[in-house]
């Protein structure tokens, strides 16, 4: 199956499931309201609700083709949504320590497909069961159900970058299409989170962040960071605290 049809296939499954429940409800309603004139109105209202749900589901599972930048220095957003946190965090499993983090909140009106921020090889994949707190809270990344995808960059030897798919209050299912050992291109689709969620991007300390809280980003397209170069070596960008120190 082509990647850009996977989201549509997921939408069909959701709509089909909703249709099954609709038919069961109508059958029960027909039995309960047998010979009552109001049943037709009830059935029409329920059918109309299913149509509206189907239209919204197709809208929610839309999957536009990203216009991925060609620059090898660019690291693109792994998801569509609002950047609400840029900080340093500890990610011990794949990044193995302190790294830069960009956290993106995805509302129910955003595209919910995740994209590879760089080209490389999927070297790590771990699903973690957890709670379903509101994804509006950045701390939900630490306790909500999530999937961590670790990528060994093919654009910078030794560089590691990770994407975390995080479930939310409404998002109760994370679908990951990437597998360990897969080679991915920058902007390639990694997976899908259904109905409101969060996506975190973990970067080396040397990365130069180009977005900040309040910025809206497009998955696979918006440049959220660049690799800092100093001669042939990477130079770490100072943190906010370090930049305030006297020279």
Secondary structure, 3 states (H helix, E strand, C coil): CCHHHHHHHHHHHHHHHHHHHHHHHHHHHHHHCCCCCHHHHHHHHHHHHHHHHHHHHHHHCCCCCCCCCCCCCEEECCCCEEEEEEEEEEECCCCCEEEEEEEEEECCCCCCEEECCCCEEEEEEEEECCECCCCCCCCHHHHECEEEEEEEECCCCCCEEEEEEECCCCCCCEEECCCCCCEECCCCEEEEECCCEEEEEEECCCEEECCCCCCEECCCCCEEEEECEECCEECCCCCHHHHCCCC
